[in-house]
């Protein structure tokens, strides 16, 4: 199962960590994993290009899949992109609860 941990403080997202694998299909055919990877990779690219130095970005495939975004300088543009990422992940979670779980703290 893919786990998404969202840490917020005073309604501002401070970090998003995505770990694990969906295991919704055979390797190379796991559509839930592919969806999360596409959503998260697109978000990382946008964050890197539009909000440089406002967040630490980690993309790791091995030994365990992990994507981590940690806010270092909060701006409205950064929060907009993070909230857009969360809307996409929550939409996927709504239809694929067996394979992705989002926890907000």
C-alpha positions in Angstrom: 0.0 0.0 0.0 1.1 3.5 -0.7 1.2 5.7 2.4 1.0 9.5 2.2 1.8 11.4 5.3 0.9 15.1 5.3 2.1 17.3 8.2 0.5 20.7 8.6 0.8 23.6 11.0 -1.8 26.3 11.2 -3.4 25.1 7.9 -0.1 25.3 6.1 1.4 22.1 4.7 4.9 21.6 6.2 5.7 18.3 4.5 4.4 15.5 2.4 6.0 12.1 2.4 4.9 9.3 0.0 6.2 5.8 0.6 5.6 2.2 -0.5 4.1 0.4 -3.4 0.4 -0.1 -4.3 0.8 -3.7 -5.4 -2.4 -3.4 -7.4 -0.9 -5.3 -10.3 2.2 -7.1 -11.5 5.5 -5.1 -11.7 5.3 -2.8 -14.7 1.5 -3.0 -14.8 0.6 -1.4 -11.5 -1.7 1.4 -12.6 -2.1 2.9 -9.1 1.7 3.1 -8.6 2.0 4.6 -12.0 -0.7 7.2 -11.2 1.0 8.2 -7.9 4.4 8.4 -9.6 3.1 10.6 -12.4 1.2 12.9 -10.0 4.2 13.2 -7.6 6.8 13.5 -10.3 4.8 16.3 -12.0 4.5 18.1 -8.7 8.2 17.8 -8.0 9.0 19.2 -11.4 6.6 22.1 -10.9 8.0 22.8 -7.4 11.6 22.7 -8.6 10.9 25.1 -11.5 8.4 27.5 -9.8 9.5 27.6 -6.2 13.2 26.9 -6.2 14.8 26.9 -2.7 11.4 27.1 -1.0 11.2 23.3 -0.3 13.6 20.4 0.0 12.7 17.7 -2.6 13.6 14.0 -2.4 12.9 11.4 -5.0 14.2 7.9 -4.2 13.5 4.6 -6.0 15.7 2.3 -4.0 16.0 0.7 -1.6 12.4 1.8 -0.9 10.3 4.1 -3.0 10.0 7.5 -1.3 9.1 11.0 -2.3 9.4 13.7 0.3 8.7 17.4 0.1 9.7 19.6 3.1 8.8 23.3 3.2 11.7 25.6 4.0 10.1 28.9 3.1 6.3 29.1 3.0 4.8 31.2 0.2 1.3 31.3 -1.3 2.6 29.9 -4.6 4.2 26.9 -2.8 1.1 26.2 -0.8 -1.0 26.4 -3.9 1.1 23.7 -5.6 1.1 21.5 -2.5 -2.6 21.7 -2.1 -3.0 20.9 -5.8 -0.9 17.8 -5.3 -3.0 16.8 -2.3 -6.3 17.2 -4.3 -4.9 14.8 -7.0 -3.8 12.2 -4.4 -7.1 12.4 -2.5 -9.0 11.9 -5.7 -7.0 8.8 -6.4 -7.4 7.6 -2.8 -11.2 8.0 -3.1 -11.3 5.4 -5.9 -8.4 3.2 -4.8 -8.7 3.0 -1.0 -7.3 -0.5 -1.0 -4.0 0.7 -2.5 -3.4 4.3 -1.2 -3.9 5.8 2.2 -3.5 9.5 3.2 -2.8 10.5 6.8 -2.9 14.1 7.8 -1.4 15.3 11.1 
